[in-house]
Amino acid sequence: MKIGFIGLGIMGKPMVRNLLKAGYEVTVYDIVAVNMDDAVQAGAYRGTSPANIAAGSDLVITMLPNSPHVKSVVLGENGVLTGAKSGLKYVDMSSIAPLASKEIGKACAEKGVRMLDAPVSGGEPKAVDGTLSIMAGGEQALFDEVKPVLECMGASVVLCGDIGAGNTTKLANQMIVAGNIAILAEALTLAKKAGVNPQTVFEAIQGGLAGSTVMQAKAPMMIASDFKPGFKIDLHIKDLNNAIATGHDIGSPLFLTTSVQEMFEMLHADGCGQDDHSGLAKYYAKISGTTIGA
């Protein structure tokens, strides 16, 4: 299977490397030339446009920032559908609005292109080691055909429903992650202000009911004041914006999600948008006058 991969950012580049390691022939495209250079050095072929990628591929994968970018790459001038042959398989692994996935899926179907939406969770570390959680939406038959490819990039690959279900599941994931990070920052700030070492608190509670993958990944970063991005605040803002918009569309209340979103927005305004989302600790430092780290 010849794979075309569009979008070589912080997540896309390691995902391509894992496909190459698995022995797939991969042709890549990105608007940033140096990103393509890195992928080509790893063994990929260089594409010239989304249409060019589609024309030479059996399967096209996109990993792009948000809904408008996916629409442009797929539906726009010289986009994927311009070069696609009937029967092309297309998997969008971007995290976008579910309604946008459905719109793109409808346009693909009209061109004879079969589509899954399949956003991921796990951030850069899990993209690097190929253990992402992948949440897919679309036809069972297409899912079964591309699952071996997805398993090169993810440890968990689950079909969640029809087109859009993958991104709905991803929004739920991002809401839960955001809430976990916020309460973790709040709790460790409380511990520090009360005179208890946050590292000790972390060690004491991580094995109990409060323990979580989020805590394991983010508490050490907060304690070390290390906010090098594995998943950027600005990207989490994008995901929560999509969640809130979806909630408004379907009448689902999102009180906690909206609160955490406002924390992220304050950090963005303070110039911290490119920090890791564990940087919510900075929000609590600002309003409490106490940092979790030394």
C-alpha positions in Angstrom: 0.0 0.0 0.0 1.4 3.4 -1.1 0.8 6.0 1.6 0.6 9.7 1.2 1.0 11.8 4.4 0.2 15.5 4.6 1.1 17.5 7.7 4.6 17.0 9.2 4.3 19.0 12.5 5.2 17.9 16.0 2.9 14.8 15.6 3.1 14.1 11.9 6.9 13.7 11.6 7.2 10.9 14.2 4.1 9.2 12.8 5.7 9.1 9.4 8.9 7.6 10.8 6.9 4.8 12.4 5.2 4.1 9.0 8.6 4.0 7.4 10.0 1.7 10.1 7.1 -0.7 9.4 8.2 -0.9 5.7 5.5 1.3 4.0 6.3 3.5 1.0 5.4 7.0 2.2 5.3 10.2 0.1 5.0 13.4 2.2 3.9 17.0 1.8 4.0 20.0 4.1 4.0 23.7 3.4 7.2 24.0 5.5 10.0 22.7 3.3 12.3 21.8 6.2 9.7 19.4 7.6 9.7 17.6 4.3 13.5 17.6 4.3 13.5 15.8 7.6 11.0 13.1 6.4 12.9 12.6 3.1 16.1 12.0 5.1 14.3 9.4 7.1 13.3 7.6 3.8 10.1 9.2 2.6 9.5 10.5 -0.9 8.8 14.2 -1.5 5.4 15.3 -2.8 4.6 18.6 -4.5 1.0 19.2 -3.5 -2.0 17.5 -1.9 -3.3 16.7 -5.3 0.0 15.1 -6.3 0.0 13.1 -3.1 -3.5 11.8 -3.8 -2.7 10.9 -7.4 0.1 8.6 -6.4 -1.3 7.0 -3.2 -3.6 4.2 -2.2 -4.1 5.8 1.2 -3.8 9.4 2.1 -3.4 10.5 5.7 -3.7 14.1 7.0 -2.4 15.4 10.3 -3.2 19.1 10.3 -4.0 21.8 12.9 -7.7 22.4 12.6 -10.9 22.2 10.5 -10.1 25.0 8.1 -6.7 23.5 7.3 -8.2 20.1 6.5 -10.9 21.6 4.4 -8.4 23.5 2.4 -6.1 20.6 1.9 -8.9 18.2 0.9 -11.5 20.4 -0.8 -9.4 23.4 -2.0 -7.7 24.2 -5.2 -5.1 21.5 -6.0 -6.4 19.6 -3.0 -6.7 15.9 -2.3 -10.0 15.5 -4.1 -8.5 17.2 -7.2 -5.9 14.4 -7.6 -7.9 11.5 -6.1 -8.9 8.5 -8.1 -12.2 6.7 -7.2 -11.5 4.2 -4.5 -8.8 6.2 -2.7 -8.7 5.6 1.0 -8.5 8.7 3.1 -7.9 9.0 6.9 -7.9 12.4 8.6 -6.0 12.1 11.9 -6.3 15.7 12.7 -8.4 16.8 15.7 -11.2 18.9 14.2 -14.9 19.6 14.7 -17.1 16.6 14.2 -19.4 18.5 11.9 -16.4 19.5 9.7 -15.5 15.8 9.5 -19.0 15.0 8.3 -18.9 17.8 5.7 -15.5 16.6 4.4 -16.7 12.9 4.4 -19.7 13.8 2.3 -17.6 15.6 -0.3 -15.2 12.6 -0.4 -18.1 10.2 -0.9 -19.3 12.2 -3.9 -15.8 11.7 -5.5 -15.7 8.0 -4.7 -13.2 8.5 -1.9 -13.7 6.5 1.3 -12.9 8.4 4.5 -12.3 7.8 8.2 -11.8 10.5 10.8 -9.3 9.1 13.2 -7.9 11.7 15.7 -5.2 10.7 18.2 -4.3 11.2 21.8 -1.0 10.8 23.5 1.0 13.8 22.4 4.5 13.8 20.9 6.0 11.1 23.3 3.4 8.5 22.2 3.7 9.7 18.5 7.4 9.0 18.8 7.1 5.5 20.3 4.0 4.5 18.2 1.7 4.1 21.1 -1.0 6.7 20.4 -4.6 6.1 21.1 -6.5 6.4 17.8 -10.3 7.0 17.8 -11.9 6.4 14.4 -15.2 7.1 12.8 -16.5 5.6 9.5 -17.3 2.3 7.7 -16.3 -0.9 9.4 -14.9 -2.3 6.1 -12.6 0.7 5.6 -11.5 0.6 9.2 -10.6 -3.1 8.9 -8.5 -2.3 5.7 -6.5 0.5 7.2 -6.2 -0.8 10.8 -2.8 -2.5 10.2 -1.5 0.9 9.1 -3.0 2.7 12.1 -1.5 0.1 14.4 2.0 1.1 13.3 1.3 4.5 15.0 -1.0 3.5 17.8 -1.3 1.0 20.6 -5.1 1.4 20.8 -7.1 1.7 17.6 -10.9 1.8 18.1 -13.8 2.3 15.7 -16.2 4.6 17.6 -19.0 4.9 15.1 -19.8 6.7 11.8 -17.9 9.7 10.3 -17.5 12.3 13.0 -17.5 9.8 15.9 -13.8 9.8 16.1 -13.6 13.5 16.6 -16.5 13.5 19.1 -14.6 10.9 21.1 -11.4 13.0 20.8 -13.3 16.1 22.1 -14.4 14.0 25.1 -10.8 13.0 25.7 -9.5 16.5 25.5 -12.2 17.8 27.9 -11.2 15.1 30.5 -7.5 15.7 30.0 -7.9 19.5 30.5 -10.0 19.0 33.6 -7.4 16.6 35.0 -4.5 18.9 34.4 -6.4 21.9 36.0 -7.3 20.1 39.2 -3.8 18.6 39.4 -2.3 22.1 39.3 -4.9 23.3 41.8 -4.2 20.5 44.2 -0.4 20.7 44.0 -0.6 24.5 44.5 -2.7 23.8 47.6 -0.1 21.4 48.9 2.8 23.8 48.3 0.9 26.7 50.1 0.1 24.4 53.0 3.8 23.6 53.4 3.7 20.0 52.0 6.2 19.0 49.3 4.3 18.6 46.0 6.7 15.7 45.1 5.7 13.9 48.3 2.0 14.4 47.6 2.4 13.1 44.0 4.2 10.0 45.3 1.7 9.4 48.0 -1.5 9.6 45.8 -0.4 8.3 42.4 -1.2 4.7 43.3 -4.7 5.5 44.6 -8.0 6.5 43.0 -6.6 10.0 42.2 -3.8 8.4 40.1 -4.1 8.8 36.3 -2.0 8.8 33.1 -2.4 12.6 33.2 -0.9 12.8 36.7 2.0 10.5 35.8 2.9 12.6 32.8 2.2 16.1 34.0 2.9 16.3 37.8 6.7 15.8 37.2 6.6 18.6 34.7 4.8 21.0 37.1 7.2 20.1 39.9 10.2 20.7 37.7 8.7 23.8 36.2 9.4 22.2 32.8 6.8 23.2 30.3 8.6 22.1 27.1 5.6 21.3 24.8 4.5 17.7 24.3 1.0 19.2 23.6 0.8 23.0 23.4 -1.7 25.2 25.2 -2.7 26.8 21.9 -3.7 23.4 20.5 -5.7 22.5 23.6 -7.5 25.9 23.2 -8.4 24.8 19.7 -9.7 21.5 20.8 -11.8 23.0 23.7 -13.2 25.6 21.3 -14.4 22.8 19.1 -15.8 21.0 22.1 -17.7 24.2 23.3 -19.0 24.9 19.8 -20.2 21.3 19.5 -21.8 21.5 22.9 -23.7 24.6 21.8 -24.8 23.0 18.6 -26.3 20.0 20.3 -27.4 21.5 23.6 -24.9 19.8 25.9 -23.7 22.0 28.9 -19.9 22.3 29.3 -19.5 24.4 32.5 -16.2 22.8 33.6 -14.7 22.8 30.1 -15.5 26.5 29.7 -13.8 27.3 33.0 -10.6 25.5 32.0 -10.7 27.1 28.6 -10.7 30.6 30.2 -7.6 29.5 32.2 -5.9 28.5 28.9 -6.9 31.8 27.3 -5.4 33.8 30.1 -2.1 31.9 29.6 -2.3 32.5 25.9 -2.7 36.2 26.6 0.4 36.1 28.8 2.5 34.7 26.0 2.4 31.1 27.2 0.5 29.6 24.3 3.4 27.5 23.0 4.0 26.0 26.5 2.9 22.4 27.3 -0.6 22.3 28.7 0.8 21.4 32.0 1.6 25.1 32.1 -1.9 25.5 33.7 0.4 25.4 36.8 1.4 29.0 35.7 -2.2 30.1 35.9 -2.4 28.9 39.6 1.0 30.5 40.3 -0.2 33.8 39.0 -3.4 33.9 41.0 -2.0 32.3 44.2 1.5 33.8 44.3 3.0 30.4 44.8 4.8 28.1 42.3 4.5 24.4 42.5 8.2 23.9 41.4 11.2 25.1 43.3 
